[in-house]
Amino acid sequence: MAVSIFVAYFGFFFYRANFSTHYPVKVISSRVFRAGAIPYWNFYDAGGQPPAGNPHTLTFYPEAFLYLVLPPPVAFNLHFICHLMAVWFGVPA
């Protein structure tokens, strides 16, 4: 677990659509959540997009709490690391 936190803090998963589409939406959503509101509308994407109504943005995914307590790059990395660990421990050999 310590290694995964180290990788999450000092590395960054920027491969393809993860960095270009998902990361900006997560940063905007986390700022809105920190302000005490729900991110119903993203004014910065193509003249406006509804992140709350789009399941692709993962606005209400359980890992969204990470963005409230951690910097966005670290929370973004932990999202992927947590999924890899879940697969590692959840899949029987």
Residue pairs with C-beta under 8 A, 6 or more apart in sequence:
4 78
4 81
4 85
5 78
7 77
7 81
8 74
8 77
8 78
8 81
9 74
9 77
11 77
12 19
12 73
12 76
12 77
13 19
13 76
13 77
13 80
14 23
18 76
18 80
22 57
22 58
22 76
23 72
23 76
24 44
24 45
25 42
25 45
25 51
25 57
26 57
26 58
26 67
26 72
26 75
26 76
27 72
28 39
28 42
28 44
28 51
29 39
29 42
29 51
29 57
29 59
29 64
29 67
30 64
30 67
30 68
30 72
30 75
32 38
32 39
33 39
33 64
33 67
33 68
34 68
38 52
39 51
39 52
39 59
40 50
40 51
40 52
40 53
41 48
41 49
41 50
41 51
41 52
42 48
42 49
42 50
42 51
51 57
51 59
52 59
52 60
58 64
63 75
63 78
63 79
63 82
66 74
66 75
66 78
66 79
67 75
69 75
70 78
